[in-house]
Structures are given as C-alpha cells and as structure tokens.
Amino acid sequence: MENKFYKNKKNFIICICIFSALFYNSFISKNHSENDHPDAQIIVYDSLNRKIELNQPLTRVAIANAYNTDLTEMVAAIGCLGTIVGIDQNILWNNEAFHNQFTKDQLICSREGLAINYEKVVALNPQALLISSKGSWFDAQEKLSAFGIKVIVIDTHDLEKFADNCDLLGKIFNREKQAAQIKAFFGGQFEYVKKQLNNISDKKTVYFECGGPGATTMPGSYFYSLVKYTGGINIMEDAVERHITPEAVILRNPQYIVKMSDRRWKYSYKPPTFEEQKLIKEDLLSRPGWDEIDAVKNDKIFQLSYFAHCGASKIIGVLYVAKFLYPEYLPELHPEKVFKIWLNQYLKLTYQPGHTYPEMSLDY
C-alpha cells in the first residue's frame, strides 16, 4: 500500500513537471518574436515592398549602394559592419569611416551601384546583396537568384522610409534593439524639427547646390529632403533636370544658399580643411552677377560636407540645414552634438569637427 502511494505520488510529480515545462515553453514562444531565434525564418518587405524570406539572420552581405554610403553607415550603426564582404567604390573611398577594414579585393561595382561584377559577388559568397532602388537591382535579382543570393532593396537615401528601414535592417540582421534605439533617437530629432517648423509663416527661399555650379536638387533627387524637410522653399522646385544655369539663381534671388562642400566630390570622414571651405565660398562669391543675390549680399551661405549630411539616412543633414535657416524656432536642436553622437556611439569613430562652414559649435 505504501509503495503504491509513493508510486502514485511520483507519477503526480512527473505530470506536474511535464505540465510546467509545456506551460513555460508556450509562454516563451508567445512572448518572443521569431527574430529572437537565429534559426527562425525571417519574413520582411523591402523598400519596393518585395517579400524577402530568409532562413536565418544575415552574417555575410555585399553592398552596392547607388551614389553614397548611407546604407553602409546604417549597417555599421546597428553593429553589423563586420558582415560586409562586398563593397562599391564609394565605400572604399571613405574607408577611414569604416575603420579601414575594406580592400580593393572586395570591390563588386562602380560608385553608382550600376555596373555590378556578378562573378565577383558570387565568389564572395554573401547571403544577400543590399542595393538601393536607384541601382541595378532588377538585373541583380535575375542574375543572383540562381546562386541563392537574395537581393534586398533598401532606400536609406529616402528620409520618409527611415523608420521602416530601421525596422527592416534590425530584422534581417537580428539587431532589432539597436535599430530601435537609432529610430527613436534620430527619429525623435527629426520629429522635433517637423513640429517646430510646422505652419511657420516666414518660409525662407533656398538655393541648394550639390556639385559643380548649377548642380541643384528637385523632387525625386537624393538631396531634395535637405530643403523639403527644413522649412525652406526650394527655388528650383519646378526644375526638370538637376543641372540649371547660374543665371537662373540670380533671377530667382534666394535668401539663403546651401552648398555641399567637398571639392574632392567624395564622402569623406575627414572634413574639408578650413582653406578648402574658403575656396568653395570664394567660388560662389566670384560667379558673375551673384553679388546681386540676397543670400550673397547678406552672407546667408552655409556649407555642409557630403559625409555629415548623410548621417542617419540624411536626418543629420536636415538638422543642420534647418538650424541654419530657423535657429529661432529650434532652441533645443543641436545638430553638431547629434552628429557627434552618431560618430561616437554608433559608428564608433572619433568626433571630427569642421564638416560645416561656418562651423557650428556643439552647443549651437
């Protein structure tokens, strides 16, 4: 009788243990996203709303990002720089910003992300090629699918997709916590600017130049957000192409001028020198007839490096330009301090001032 009692008691305890284990496993499965488990399938939608299915988080990627390095910076910012095995020319030019980890042997395409060396991509054996919609993504998809290499379109140059891009990158790399931090902090800075400049009555007219004389921005171009979201009126809003005549600027007489300032035409972690900044401004001032422009007469000219402007998918560029145009509306905004945080905390780089001219201080 006693043995039977203990036998029943033992069976009861075993049942309790099994029930507890099943309950715990059920609780855990309901309270963790599938991306918390490295072996779980990941399903995301890229910037073109293409469905992407991954069997595991990405650990080897190639990047062919048309025109700039903001996608590479975002991958670095979420702590996944070491996953990049293939690069474009822009990344190699700016190698110092990526801790000099890349070599020519990793080049897979030109600076525009168009002429991709697919044999090289296959040889590097990435799980995915990350590319913008302005690159040759469709051709890449056709050629790489046979090798099991995913093509994921991520438009980090499009500021309106910043939050979605943070979510997308966080999921495909299994770095959702870090991506969420970036979205919250830099997205919060951007929302502050939008709130403060909403419905202002005294909108400033702006000429934005992003290259040689007459290279401007208009709807659909890379730099358009640096006027659209900064409360300014783009005097070339109706331009049909991004190269205009210098005389058109004189006729439209902007109150402010914003100039991308790097005579090397490269995205460089090393800022332009003071002498270089002066030469860029002197070039503007010496253009025939420009002495009659209000922005020139009132010295309302702001120069911003290519590297600084693209931080956090161009949010940092927007902060700088907005502060230049409307400092009175943005007392709590300190673009240089935000830029320093981007460098130190997320890109793990030493802060280097001098990416703006006139130079903004950390407290301005």
C-alpha positions in Angstrom: 0.0 0.0 0.0 2.8 2.3 0.9 4.7 1.5 -2.3 1.6 2.2 -4.3 1.2 5.6 -2.6 4.8 6.6 -3.4 4.4 5.3 -6.9 1.3 7.5 -7.4 3.0 10.4 -5.8 6.0 10.0 -8.1 3.7 9.9 -11.2 1.9 13.0 -10.0 5.2 14.9 -9.6 6.3 13.8 -13.1 3.0 15.1 -14.5 3.4 18.4 -12.8 6.9 18.8 -14.2 5.7 18.0 -17.7 2.8 20.4 -17.4 5.1 23.1 -16.1 7.6 22.6 -18.9 4.8 22.8 -21.6 3.4 25.9 -20.0 6.8 27.6 -19.8 7.6 26.8 -23.4 4.2 28.0 -24.5 4.8 31.3 -22.6 8.2 31.8 -24.1 7.0 31.2 -27.6 4.2 33.7 -27.3 6.5 36.4 -25.8 9.4 36.3 -28.2 9.4 37.4 -31.8 10.6 34.9 -34.4 13.7 37.1 -35.0 14.8 36.4 -31.4 15.8 32.9 -32.6 18.6 32.8 -35.1 17.2 29.7 -36.8 13.7 31.0 -37.2 12.6 32.1 -40.7 12.6 35.8 -41.2 10.0 37.4 -43.5 10.3 41.1 -44.4 9.3 43.5 -47.1 11.9 45.7 -48.6 11.8 49.3 -49.9 9.9 48.2 -53.0 7.5 46.1 -51.0 9.1 42.9 -52.3 8.7 40.0 -50.0 12.0 38.7 -48.7 12.3 35.4 -46.9 15.5 34.5 -45.0 16.2 31.2 -43.2 18.5 33.0 -40.7 19.8 36.5 -39.9 22.4 37.9 -42.3 26.0 37.4 -41.5 27.6 37.9 -44.9 26.4 40.7 -47.2 27.5 42.7 -50.2 26.5 46.4 -50.7 26.1 48.2 -54.0 24.5 51.5 -52.9 24.0 54.0 -55.6 25.7 57.3 -55.1 26.5 57.4 -51.4 27.4 55.4 -48.3 24.4 56.0 -46.0 23.3 52.3 -46.3 26.8 51.1 -45.2 26.7 53.6 -42.3 23.3 52.3 -41.2 24.6 48.7 -41.2 27.6 49.8 -39.2 25.4 51.8 -36.8 23.4 48.7 -35.8 26.7 46.9 -35.1 27.0 44.8 -38.3 29.9 46.3 -40.1 31.8 43.0 -39.9 29.1 41.3 -42.0 30.0 43.3 -45.1 32.2 41.2 -47.6 31.5 43.1 -50.8 31.6 46.9 -51.4 31.2 49.6 -54.0 33.8 52.3 -54.8 32.1 54.9 -52.6 32.7 52.8 -49.5 36.4 52.2 -50.4 36.9 56.0 -50.9 35.5 56.5 -47.5 37.3 53.5 -45.9 38.5 55.5 -42.9 34.9 55.9 -41.8 34.7 52.1 -41.7 37.8 51.6 -39.7 39.8 50.8 -42.9 38.5 47.3 -42.9 37.9 47.1 -46.7 40.2 46.3 -49.6 40.2 46.5 -53.4 39.7 42.8 -53.5 36.2 43.4 -52.1 35.0 45.8 -54.9 32.0 44.5 -56.7 30.9 47.6 -58.6 31.3 51.2 -59.5 30.3 54.1 -57.4 26.8 54.2 -58.8 25.8 50.7 -57.9 25.0 50.0 -61.6 27.9 48.1 -63.2 28.0 45.1 -60.8 30.6 42.4 -61.2 28.3 39.4 -60.6 31.1 36.9 -60.8 32.9 38.7 -58.0 29.7 38.8 -56.0 29.2 35.1 -56.3 32.9 34.4 -55.5 32.5 36.4 -52.2 29.5 34.2 -51.3 27.2 36.6 -49.5 23.8 35.6 -48.3 22.4 38.9 -49.8 23.2 41.9 -51.9 21.9 45.1 -50.4 21.1 47.8 -53.0 19.0 50.9 -53.5 16.2 51.2 -56.0 18.3 53.6 -58.0 20.8 50.8 -58.6 20.5 47.9 -61.0 18.5 45.8 -58.5 16.3 44.1 -61.1 19.3 42.9 -63.1 21.0 41.7 -59.9 17.9 39.8 -58.9 17.8 38.0 -62.2 21.5 37.0 -62.1 22.0 36.2 -58.5 18.8 34.2 -57.7 20.3 31.0 -59.3 23.1 31.2 -56.7 20.8 31.5 -53.7 21.8 35.1 -53.1 19.0 37.4 -52.1 18.7 40.9 -53.5 17.2 43.3 -50.9 16.3 46.9 -51.9 16.9 49.4 -49.0 16.4 53.1 -49.9 18.3 54.7 -47.0 18.5 57.8 -49.1 14.8 58.3 -48.7 14.1 60.0 -45.5 10.4 59.2 -45.5 11.4 55.5 -45.2 13.8 56.0 -42.2 11.6 54.3 -39.6 10.7 51.4 -41.9 14.4 51.0 -42.9 15.4 50.8 -39.2 12.9 48.0 -38.7 14.0 46.2 -41.9 17.7 46.3 -41.0 17.0 45.3 -37.4 15.1 42.2 -38.6 17.4 40.9 -41.3 20.5 41.3 -39.1 18.7 40.2 -35.9 19.7 43.6 -34.3 16.2 44.9 -33.6 17.1 46.5 -30.2 20.0 48.6 -31.7 17.9 49.6 -34.7 15.0 50.6 -32.4 17.4 52.9 -30.5 18.5 54.6 -33.7 14.9 55.0 -34.9 13.9 56.5 -31.5 16.7 58.9 -31.1 17.3 60.3 -34.6 13.7 60.0 -35.5 12.9 62.0 -32.4 15.2 64.8 -33.5 13.6 64.8 -36.9 10.1 64.9 -35.4 11.1 67.9 -33.2 12.2 69.8 -36.4 8.9 69.0 -38.2 6.8 70.0 -35.2 8.6 73.3 -34.6 8.6 74.3 -38.3 5.0 73.2 -38.9 2.9 76.1 -40.3 5.6 78.8 -40.0 4.7 81.8 -41.9 8.1 83.2 -42.8 9.4 80.5 -45.1 12.9 81.2 -46.4 13.8 80.8 -50.1 16.8 78.5 -50.6 19.1 77.6 -53.4 20.7 74.2 -52.8 23.8 73.2 -54.7 25.2 69.6 -54.6 28.1 69.5 -57.0 29.6 71.9 -59.6 28.0 75.2 -60.5 24.3 74.7 -61.3 24.0 71.2 -59.9 20.9 71.5 -57.7 18.1 69.4 -56.2 14.5 68.9 -57.1 11.7 66.4 -56.3 12.9 62.8 -56.7 16.6 63.6 -56.3 18.9 62.5 -53.5 19.3 65.8 -51.7 15.7 67.0 -52.0 14.9 66.2 -48.4 17.5 68.8 -47.2 15.2 71.5 -48.4 11.8 69.8 -48.2 12.0 68.9 -44.5 13.9 72.0 -43.3 11.1 74.6 -43.7 12.6 76.2 -46.8 11.2 76.9 -50.2 13.3 75.3 -52.9 13.7 77.9 -55.7 14.3 75.1 -58.1 11.2 73.1 -57.1 10.0 73.1 -60.7 13.3 72.2 -62.3 13.0 69.5 -64.9 16.7 68.4 -64.6 19.2 68.8 -61.8 21.6 71.0 -63.8 20.5 74.6 -64.2 22.2 77.7 -65.5 23.8 80.0 -62.8 21.7 82.9 -64.3 18.5 81.1 -63.1 19.7 81.5 -59.5 20.2 85.2 -60.0 16.7 85.6 -61.4 15.1 83.7 -58.6 17.2 85.6 -56.0 17.2 83.2 -53.0 17.5 84.5 -49.4 19.7 81.5 -48.4 22.3 79.3 -50.2 23.2 75.8 -49.0 26.3 74.2 -50.7 27.6 70.7 -50.4 31.2 71.4 -49.6 33.8 69.0 -50.7 36.0 69.8 -53.7 37.1 66.1 -53.8 33.5 65.1 -54.6 33.8 62.2 -52.2 32.1 61.2 -49.0 35.0 61.5 -46.5 35.1 61.1 -42.8 37.9 63.6 -42.8 36.2 67.1 -43.1 37.2 69.7 -45.7 40.0 71.9 -44.5 39.4 75.5 -43.5 41.2 76.6 -46.6 39.1 74.3 -48.8 35.9 75.7 -47.3 37.1 79.2 -48.0 37.9 78.3 -51.6 34.4 76.9 -52.1 32.8 80.0 -50.8 35.0 82.3 -52.8 34.0 80.3 -55.9 30.3 81.1 -55.2 31.0 84.8 -54.5 33.0 85.2 -57.7 30.3 84.0 -60.1 29.2 86.7 -62.5 26.1 88.6 -61.2 25.9 86.6 -57.9 26.8 89.7 -55.9 23.2 90.8 -56.6 21.7 87.8 -54.9 20.2 88.5 -51.4 21.9 85.4 -49.9 25.3 86.7 -51.1 24.7 90.3 -50.0 23.6 89.2 -46.5 26.1 86.4 -46.2 23.5 83.7 -45.7 25.6 80.9 -47.1 26.0 77.5 -45.4 28.4 74.8 -46.4 27.9 71.2 -45.4 30.2 68.2 -46.2 28.8 65.2 -48.0 29.8 62.9 -45.2 28.0 64.8 -42.4 24.8 65.3 -44.4 24.1 61.6 -44.9 24.2 60.6 -41.3 21.2 58.6 -40.1 19.8 58.5 -43.6 20.2 62.2 -44.1 18.4 63.2 -40.8 21.6 64.8 -39.6 21.8 66.9 -42.8 18.2 68.0 -42.3 19.0 69.1 -38.7 22.0 71.2 -39.9 20.1 73.0 -42.6 17.0 73.5 -40.5 19.1 75.1 -37.7 20.8 77.3 -40.3 17.5 78.5 -41.7 15.5 78.8 -38.5 17.6 78.9 -35.3 14.9 80.9 -33.5 12.4 78.1 -33.9 14.8 75.3 -32.9 16.3 76.3 -29.5 16.5 72.6 -28.3 18.2 71.4 -31.5 22.0 71.0 -31.5 23.0 69.4 -34.9 26.7 69.2 -34.2 26.0 67.4 -30.9 23.7 64.9 -32.7 26.5 64.4 -35.3 29.0 63.7 -32.6 26.7 61.1 -31.1 26.3 59.5 -34.5 30.1 59.2 -34.8 31.0 58.2 -31.3 28.1 56.0 -30.2 27.0 54.4 -33.4 29.9 54.4 -36.0 32.5 54.1 -33.2 34.5 56.9 -34.7 36.4 59.8 -33.1 34.5 63.0 -33.5 36.0 65.4 -36.0 34.6 69.0 -36.2 34.8 71.1 -39.4 32.1 69.4 -41.5 30.2 72.7 -41.7 31.2 76.3 -42.7 30.6 78.5 -40.8 31.4 75.9 -38.2 28.6 75.0 -35.9 29.5 74.5 -32.2 28.3 71.6 -30.1 26.1 74.0 -28.1 24.6 76.0 -31.0 
